[in-house]
Amino acid sequence: MVDVDTANMCSHLQKKLFEEDGMYHQLWLAMQNDPEITAVVRSRQLHVYRNGKKILVLAGKAAPKVIREDRLCAQIIF
């Protein structure tokens, strides 16, 4: 289960992640069920890691940035 500090997260990103009709909500649910995934909020963005290696950066208004190809990244609709 991934726990993140939402205090420093962009409000647009919070809506996309946590609201049921949000663009990244299914991704958030998948992250919750994957024990290899960790996430950290930096510069109001969510940095997602698998086994300590960064795979993805999610921002509120900007497009998601795929760092490494991963099955989690395949769930993002561009």
Biopython code that builds the backbone (N, CA, C, O; Angstrom):
import numpy as np
from Bio.PDB.StructureBuilder import StructureBuilder

atoms = [
    (1, "MET", "N", (0.841, -1.184, 0.000)),
    (1, "MET", "CA", (0.000, 0.000, 0.000)),
    (1, "MET", "C", (0.884, 1.244, 0.000)),
    (1, "MET", "O", (1.857, 1.333, 0.749)),
    (2, "VAL", "N", (0.535, 2.182, -0.838)),
    (2, "VAL", "CA", (1.297, 3.413, -0.984)),
    (2, "VAL", "C", (0.621, 4.516, -0.182)),
    (2, "VAL", "O", (-0.557, 4.811, -0.386)),
    (3, "ASP", "N", (1.374, 5.125, 0.732)),
    (3, "ASP", "CA", (0.888, 6.284, 1.483)),
    (3, "ASP", "C", (1.719, 7.482, 1.052)),
    (3, "ASP", "O", (2.948, 7.416, 1.032)),
    (4, "VAL", "N", (1.051, 8.572, 0.709)),
    (4, "VAL", "CA", (1.767, 9.779, 0.309)),
    (4, "VAL", "C", (1.248, 10.971, 1.101)),
    (4, "VAL", "O", (0.089, 11.009, 1.512)),
    (5, "ASP", "N", (2.129, 11.938, 1.304)),
    (5, "ASP", "CA", (1.763, 13.181, 1.975)),
    (5, "ASP", "C", (1.155, 14.111, 0.933)),
    (5, "ASP", "O", (1.866, 14.644, 0.081)),
    (6, "THR", "N", (-0.141, 14.302, 1.000)),
    (6, "THR", "CA", (-0.830, 15.107, -0.010)),
    (6, "THR", "C", (-0.757, 16.605, 0.275)),
    (6, "THR", "O", (-1.240, 17.401, -0.530)),
    (7, "ALA", "N", (-0.172, 17.003, 1.389)),
    (7, "ALA", "CA", (-0.111, 18.420, 1.747)),
    (7, "ALA", "C", (0.650, 19.236, 0.704)),
    (7, "ALA", "O", (0.296, 20.386, 0.445)),
    (8, "ASN", "N", (1.682, 18.662, 0.108)),
    (8, "ASN", "CA", (2.496, 19.383, -0.871)),
    (8, "ASN", "C", (2.180, 18.993, -2.308)),
    (8, "ASN", "O", (2.906, 19.373, -3.227)),
    (9, "MET", "N", (1.107, 18.240, -2.508)),
    (9, "MET", "CA", (0.743, 17.779, -3.845)),
    (9, "MET", "C", (-0.160, 18.802, -4.538)),
    (9, "MET", "O", (-1.029, 19.402, -3.904)),
    (10, "CYS", "N", (0.045, 18.991, -5.805)),
    (10, "CYS", "CA", (-0.771, 19.886, -6.623)),
    (10, "CYS", "C", (-2.245, 19.470, -6.538)),
    (10, "CYS", "O", (-2.562, 18.283, -6.607)),
    (11, "SER", "N", (-3.131, 20.437, -6.390)),
    (11, "SER", "CA", (-4.565, 20.127, -6.250)),
    (11, "SER", "C", (-5.124, 19.456, -7.501)),
    (11, "SER", "O", (-6.027, 18.625, -7.403)),
    (12, "HIS", "N", (-4.604, 19.804, -8.664)),
    (12, "HIS", "CA", (-5.057, 19.157, -9.903)),
    (12, "HIS", "C", (-4.685, 17.676, -9.891)),
    (12, "HIS", "O", (-5.468, 16.823, -10.308)),
    (13, "LEU", "N", (-3.480, 17.386, -9.406)),
    (13, "LEU", "CA", (-3.028, 16.000, -9.331)),
    (13, "LEU", "C", (-3.849, 15.225, -8.309)),
    (13, "LEU", "O", (-4.180, 14.062, -8.540)),
    (14, "GLN", "N", (-4.182, 15.848, -7.188)),
    (14, "GLN", "CA", (-5.020, 15.183, -6.189)),
    (14, "GLN", "C", (-6.347, 14.758, -6.802)),
    (14, "GLN", "O", (-6.808, 13.639, -6.578)),
    (15, "LYS", "N", (-6.958, 15.643, -7.569)),
    (15, "LYS", "CA", (-8.236, 15.317, -8.212)),
    (15, "LYS", "C", (-8.073, 14.167, -9.193)),
    (15, "LYS", "O", (-8.907, 13.263, -9.232)),
    (16, "LYS", "N", (-7.004, 14.193, -9.988)),
    (16, "LYS", "CA", (-6.781, 13.142, -10.986)),
    (16, "LYS", "C", (-6.521, 11.788, -10.331)),
    (16, "LYS", "O", (-6.909, 10.754, -10.875)),
    (17, "LEU", "N", (-5.872, 11.785, -9.177)),
    (17, "LEU", "CA", (-5.531, 10.531, -8.494)),
    (17, "LEU", "C", (-6.668, 9.973, -7.648)),
    (17, "LEU", "O", (-6.966, 8.781, -7.714)),
    (18, "PHE", "N", (-7.293, 10.818, -6.865)),
    (18, "PHE", "CA", (-8.171, 10.334, -5.807)),
    (18, "PHE", "C", (-9.657, 10.337, -6.131)),
    (18, "PHE", "O", (-10.419, 9.607, -5.497)),
    (19, "GLU", "N", (-10.092, 11.135, -7.098)),
    (19, "GLU", "CA", (-11.509, 11.125, -7.458)),
    (19, "GLU", "C", (-11.780, 9.967, -8.411)),
    (19, "GLU", "O", (-10.961, 9.667, -9.280)),
    (20, "GLU", "N", (-12.929, 9.318, -8.245)),
    (20, "GLU", "CA", (-13.227, 8.110, -9.014)),
    (20, "GLU", "C", (-13.210, 8.312, -10.519)),
    (20, "GLU", "O", (-12.894, 7.382, -11.261)),
    (21, "ASP", "N", (-13.542, 9.505, -10.982)),
    (21, "ASP", "CA", (-13.521, 9.760, -12.419)),
    (21, "ASP", "C", (-12.210, 10.414, -12.865)),
    (21, "ASP", "O", (-12.100, 10.889, -13.995)),
    (22, "GLY", "N", (-11.226, 10.434, -11.977)),
    (22, "GLY", "CA", (-9.934, 11.051, -12.286)),
    (22, "GLY", "C", (-9.131, 10.241, -13.286)),
    (22, "GLY", "O", (-9.244, 9.017, -13.354)),
    (23, "MET", "N", (-8.328, 10.939, -14.050)),
    (23, "MET", "CA", (-7.514, 10.349, -15.109)),
    (23, "MET", "C", (-6.549, 9.273, -14.593)),
    (23, "MET", "O", (-6.303, 8.286, -15.286)),
    (24, "TYR", "N", (-6.008, 9.452, -13.398)),
    (24, "TYR", "CA", (-5.025, 8.523, -12.839)),
    (24, "TYR", "C", (-5.591, 7.644, -11.725)),
    (24, "TYR", "O", (-4.823, 6.971, -11.036)),
    (25, "HIS", "N", (-6.893, 7.631, -11.529)),
    (25, "HIS", "CA", (-7.462, 6.890, -10.397)),
    (25, "HIS", "C", (-7.197, 5.386, -10.504)),
    (25, "HIS", "O", (-6.849, 4.752, -9.507)),
    (26, "GLN", "N", (-7.356, 4.810, -11.694)),
    (26, "GLN", "CA", (-7.093, 3.375, -11.860)),
    (26, "GLN", "C", (-5.622, 3.062, -11.600)),
    (26, "GLN", "O", (-5.292, 2.008, -11.056)),
    (27, "LEU", "N", (-4.751, 3.974, -11.987)),
    (27, "LEU", "CA", (-3.326, 3.824, -11.720)),
    (27, "LEU", "C", (-3.068, 3.836, -10.210)),
    (27, "LEU", "O", (-2.277, 3.040, -9.704)),
    (28, "TRP", "N", (-3.739, 4.740, -9.501)),
    (28, "TRP", "CA", (-3.605, 4.832, -8.046)),
    (28, "TRP", "C", (-4.045, 3.528, -7.387)),
    (28, "TRP", "O", (-3.381, 3.042, -6.472)),
    (29, "LEU", "N", (-5.152, 2.965, -7.842)),
    (29, "LEU", "CA", (-5.636, 1.700, -7.282)),
    (29, "LEU", "C", (-4.637, 0.577, -7.540)),
    (29, "LEU", "O", (-4.403, -0.255, -6.664)),
    (30, "ALA", "N", (-4.053, 0.545, -8.721)),
    (30, "ALA", "CA", (-3.050, -0.475, -9.045)),
    (30, "ALA", "C", (-1.811, -0.316, -8.167)),
    (30, "ALA", "O", (-1.212, -1.308, -7.753)),
    (31, "MET", "N", (-1.429, 0.921, -7.884)),
    (31, "MET", "CA", (-0.275, 1.176, -7.016)),
    (31, "MET", "C", (-0.531, 0.657, -5.610)),
    (31, "MET", "O", (0.390, 0.171, -4.952)),
    (32, "GLN", "N", (-1.766, 0.753, -5.145)),
    (32, "GLN", "CA", (-2.113, 0.307, -3.797)),
    (32, "GLN", "C", (-1.945, -1.201, -3.641)),
    (32, "GLN", "O", (-1.662, -1.685, -2.546)),
    (33, "ASN", "N", (-2.117, -1.941, -4.728)),
    (33, "ASN", "CA", (-2.070, -3.401, -4.678)),
    (33, "ASN", "C", (-0.715, -3.973, -5.076)),
    (33, "ASN", "O", (-0.573, -5.192, -5.176)),
    (34, "ASP", "N", (0.265, -3.139, -5.302)),
    (34, "ASP", "CA", (1.582, -3.599, -5.749)),
    (34, "ASP", "C", (2.621, -3.310, -4.664)),
    (34, "ASP", "O", (2.966, -2.149, -4.440)),
    (35, "PRO", "N", (3.125, -4.345, -3.987)),
    (35, "PRO", "CA", (4.066, -4.131, -2.880)),
    (35, "PRO", "C", (5.433, -3.599, -3.320)),
    (35, "PRO", "O", (6.191, -3.112, -2.481)),
    (36, "GLU", "N", (5.765, -3.678, -4.603)),
    (36, "GLU", "CA", (7.063, -3.202, -5.092)),
    (36, "GLU", "C", (7.068, -1.699, -5.365)),
    (36, "GLU", "O", (8.124, -1.121, -5.621)),
    (37, "ILE", "N", (5.896, -1.064, -5.312)),
    (37, "ILE", "CA", (5.754, 0.345, -5.670)),
    (37, "ILE", "C", (5.864, 1.243, -4.437)),
    (37, "ILE", "O", (5.262, 0.971, -3.398)),
    (38, "THR", "N", (6.643, 2.313, -4.573)),
    (38, "THR", "CA", (6.676, 3.382, -3.578)),
    (38, "THR", "C", (6.473, 4.702, -4.321)),
    (38, "THR", "O", (6.729, 4.791, -5.522)),
    (39, "ALA", "N", (6.020, 5.709, -3.611)),
    (39, "ALA", "CA", (5.783, 7.013, -4.233)),
    (39, "ALA", "C", (6.120, 8.124, -3.251)),
    (39, "ALA", "O", (5.920, 7.989, -2.044)),
    (40, "VAL", "N", (6.634, 9.225, -3.790)),
    (40, "VAL", "CA", (7.042, 10.375, -2.990)),
    (40, "VAL", "C", (6.574, 11.645, -3.697)),
    (40, "VAL", "O", (6.651, 11.740, -4.922)),
    (41, "VAL", "N", (6.090, 12.615, -2.929)),
    (41, "VAL", "CA", (5.713, 13.906, -3.501)),
    (41, "VAL", "C", (6.934, 14.817, -3.449)),
    (41, "VAL", "O", (7.500, 15.065, -2.384)),
    (42, "ARG", "N", (7.327, 15.308, -4.623)),
    (42, "ARG", "CA", (8.432, 16.264, -4.734)),
    (42, "ARG", "C", (8.009, 17.351, -5.708)),
    (42, "ARG", "O", (7.503, 17.057, -6.790)),
    (43, "SER", "N", (8.210, 18.579, -5.337)),
    (43, "SER", "CA", (7.873, 19.719, -6.206)),
    (43, "SER", "C", (6.437, 19.633, -6.704)),
    (43, "SER", "O", (6.154, 19.911, -7.869)),
    (44, "ARG", "N", (5.537, 19.244, -5.808)),
    (44, "ARG", "CA", (4.100, 19.160, -6.078)),
    (44, "ARG", "C", (3.737, 18.058, -7.077)),
    (44, "ARG", "O", (2.591, 17.984, -7.519)),
    (45, "GLN", "N", (4.701, 17.201, -7.438)),
    (45, "GLN", "CA", (4.474, 16.099, -8.362)),
    (45, "GLN", "C", (4.650, 14.780, -7.628)),
    (45, "GLN", "O", (5.298, 14.723, -6.583)),
    (46, "LEU", "N", (4.067, 13.717, -8.180)),
    (46, "LEU", "CA", (4.199, 12.391, -7.585)),
    (46, "LEU", "C", (5.246, 11.598, -8.359)),
    (46, "LEU", "O", (5.083, 11.333, -9.550)),
    (47, "HIS", "N", (6.318, 11.224, -7.673)),
    (47, "HIS", "CA", (7.387, 10.422, -8.261)),
    (47, "HIS", "C", (7.152, 8.976, -7.833)),
    (47, "HIS", "O", (7.082, 8.678, -6.641)),
    (48, "VAL", "N", (7.032, 8.084, -8.811)),
    (48, "VAL", "CA", (6.685, 6.689, -8.554)),
    (48, "VAL", "C", (7.908, 5.813, -8.819)),
    (48, "VAL", "O", (8.582, 5.958, -9.839)),
    (49, "TYR", "N", (8.183, 4.898, -7.883)),
    (49, "TYR", "CA", (9.348, 4.022, -7.955)),
    (49, "TYR", "C", (8.919, 2.560, -7.864)),
    (49, "TYR", "O", (7.964, 2.225, -7.164)),
    (50, "ARG", "N", (9.635, 1.698, -8.579)),
    (50, "ARG", "CA", (9.485, 0.252, -8.420)),
    (50, "ARG", "C", (10.853, -0.283, -7.998)),
    (50, "ARG", "O", (11.843, -0.120, -8.711)),
    (51, "ASN", "N", (10.892, -0.914, -6.847)),
    (51, "ASN", "CA", (12.133, -1.463, -6.293)),
    (51, "ASN", "C", (13.250, -0.419, -6.248)),
    (51, "ASN", "O", (14.407, -0.727, -6.533)),
    (52, "GLY", "N", (12.898, 0.812, -5.890)),
    (52, "GLY", "CA", (13.888, 1.864, -5.732)),
    (52, "GLY", "C", (14.297, 2.586, -7.007)),
    (52, "GLY", "O", (15.091, 3.525, -6.950)),
    (53, "LYS", "N", (13.773, 2.171, -8.156)),
    (53, "LYS", "CA", (14.109, 2.823, -9.426)),
    (53, "LYS", "C", (12.910, 3.607, -9.932)),
    (53, "LYS", "O", (11.803, 3.077, -10.026)),
    (54, "LYS", "N", (13.139, 4.874, -10.255)),
    (54, "LYS", "CA", (12.048, 5.744, -10.705)),
    (54, "LYS", "C", (11.502, 5.244, -12.039)),
    (54, "LYS", "O", (12.254, 4.964, -12.972)),
    (55, "ILE", "N", (10.161, 5.140, -12.105)),
    (55, "ILE", "CA", (9.527, 4.699, -13.342)),
    (55, "ILE", "C", (8.609, 5.759, -13.942)),
    (55, "ILE", "O", (8.334, 5.733, -15.142)),
    (56, "LEU", "N", (8.127, 6.700, -13.107)),
    (56, "LEU", "CA", (7.082, 7.590, -13.579)),
    (56, "LEU", "C", (7.021, 8.857, -12.730)),
    (56, "LEU", "O", (7.267, 8.816, -11.525)),
    (57, "VAL", "N", (6.691, 9.987, -13.369)),
    (57, "VAL", "CA", (6.437, 11.239, -12.656)),
    (57, "VAL", "C", (5.081, 11.755, -13.119)),
    (57, "VAL", "O", (4.856, 11.962, -14.311)),
    (58, "LEU", "N", (4.178, 11.959, -12.160)),
    (58, "LEU", "CA", (2.845, 12.469, -12.466)),
    (58, "LEU", "C", (2.726, 13.901, -11.968)),
    (58, "LEU", "O", (3.082, 14.210, -10.831)),
    (59, "ALA", "N", (2.221, 14.769, -12.836)),
    (59, "ALA", "CA", (2.007, 16.171, -12.480)),
    (59, "ALA", "C", (0.541, 16.501, -12.682)),
    (59, "ALA", "O", (-0.185, 15.764, -13.349)),
    (60, "GLY", "N", (0.110, 17.603, -12.108)),
    (60, "GLY", "CA", (-1.296, 17.987, -12.202)),
    (60, "GLY", "C", (-1.725, 18.395, -13.587)),
    (60, "GLY", "O", (-2.668, 17.827, -14.139)),
    (61, "LYS", "N", (-1.044, 19.380, -14.163)),
    (61, "LYS", "CA", (-1.443, 19.891, -15.474)),
    (61, "LYS", "C", (-0.567, 19.374, -16.605)),
    (61, "LYS", "O", (-1.030, 19.277, -17.742)),
    (62, "ALA", "N", (0.674, 19.044, -16.325)),
    (62, "ALA", "CA", (1.594, 18.560, -17.358)),
    (62, "ALA", "C", (1.335, 17.082, -17.659)),
    (62, "ALA", "O", (0.716, 16.370, -16.868)),
    (63, "ALA", "N", (1.815, 16.649, -18.799)),
    (63, "ALA", "CA", (1.671, 15.246, -19.196)),
    (63, "ALA", "C", (2.526, 14.366, -18.286)),
    (63, "ALA", "O", (3.558, 14.813, -17.784)),
    (64, "PRO", "N", (2.107, 13.119, -18.069)),
    (64, "PRO", "CA", (2.923, 12.210, -17.262)),
    (64, "PRO", "C", (4.252, 11.939, -17.958)),
    (64, "PRO", "O", (4.323, 11.883, -19.186)),
    (65, "LYS", "N", (5.294, 11.775, -17.166)),
    (65, "LYS", "CA", (6.626, 11.541, -17.713)),
    (65, "LYS", "C", (7.044, 10.115, -17.375)),
    (65, "LYS", "O", (7.275, 9.791, -16.210)),
    (66, "VAL", "N", (7.138, 9.266, -18.390)),
    (66, "VAL", "CA", (7.557, 7.880, -18.204)),
    (66, "VAL", "C", (9.079, 7.844, -18.218)),
    (66, "VAL", "O", (9.705, 8.226, -19.207)),
    (67, "ILE", "N", (9.669, 7.389, -17.131)),
    (67, "ILE", "CA", (11.122, 7.304, -17.007)),
    (67, "ILE", "C", (11.611, 5.942, -17.483)),
    (67, "ILE", "O", (12.583, 5.854, -18.234)),
    (68, "ARG", "N", (10.936, 4.880, -17.046)),
    (68, "ARG", "CA", (11.247, 3.509, -17.453)),
    (68, "ARG", "C", (9.951, 2.815, -17.845)),
    (68, "ARG", "O", (8.912, 3.024, -17.221)),
    (69, "GLU", "N", (10.018, 1.997, -18.872)),
    (69, "GLU", "CA", (8.843, 1.217, -19.259)),
    (69, "GLU", "C", (8.506, 0.250, -18.129)),
    (69, "GLU", "O", (9.386, -0.420, -17.587)),
    (70, "ASP", "N", (7.239, 0.186, -17.785)),
    (70, "ASP", "CA", (6.783, -0.646, -16.677)),
    (70, "ASP", "C", (5.320, -0.989, -16.912)),
    (70, "ASP", "O", (4.607, -0.254, -17.595)),
    (71, "ARG", "N", (4.877, -2.098, -16.352)),
    (71, "ARG", "CA", (3.469, -2.488, -16.530)),
    (71, "ARG", "C", (2.514, -1.455, -15.937)),
    (71, "ARG", "O", (1.381, -1.321, -16.401)),
    (72, "LEU", "N", (2.957, -0.734, -14.929)),
    (72, "LEU", "CA", (2.134, 0.319, -14.333)),
    (72, "LEU", "C", (1.948, 1.480, -15.316)),
    (72, "LEU", "O", (0.862, 2.050, -15.411)),
    (73, "CYS", "N", (2.999, 1.819, -16.035)),
    (73, "CYS", "CA", (2.936, 2.917, -17.011)),
    (73, "CYS", "C", (1.986, 2.588, -18.155)),
    (73, "CYS", "O", (1.419, 3.496, -18.765)),
    (74, "ALA", "N", (1.805, 1.324, -18.451)),
    (74, "ALA", "CA", (0.920, 0.917, -19.545)),
    (74, "ALA", "C", (-0.537, 1.272, -19.255)),
    (74, "ALA", "O", (-1.354, 1.296, -20.176)),
    (75, "GLN", "N", (-0.876, 1.544, -18.008)),
    (75, "GLN", "CA", (-2.252, 1.874, -17.636)),
    (75, "GLN", "C", (-2.594, 3.341, -17.865)),
    (75, "GLN", "O", (-3.755, 3.731, -17.742)),
    (76, "ILE", "N", (-1.608, 4.148, -18.194)),
    (76, "ILE", "CA", (-1.852, 5.578, -18.402)),
    (76, "ILE", "C", (-2.390, 5.795, -19.804)),
    (76, "ILE", "O", (-1.865, 5.264, -20.783)),
    (77, "ILE", "N", (-3.445, 6.582, -19.876)),
    (77, "ILE", "CA", (-4.016, 6.957, -21.164)),
    (77, "ILE", "C", (-3.482, 8.335, -21.511)),
    (77, "ILE", "O", (-3.764, 9.308, -20.813)),
    (78, "PHE", "N", (-2.717, 8.422, -22.578)),
    (78, "PHE", "CA", (-2.139, 9.712, -23.005)),
    (78, "PHE", "C", (-3.104, 10.451, -23.880)),
    (78, "PHE", "O", (-2.803, 11.553, -24.338)),
]
sb = StructureBuilder()
sb.init_structure("model")
sb.init_model(0)
sb.init_chain("A")
sb.init_seg("    ")
for serial, (resi, resn, name, xyz) in enumerate(atoms, 1):
    if name == "N":
        sb.init_residue(resn, " ", resi, " ")
    sb.init_atom(name, np.array(xyz, "f"), 0.0, 1.0, " ", f" {name:<3s}", serial, name[0])
structure = sb.get_structure()
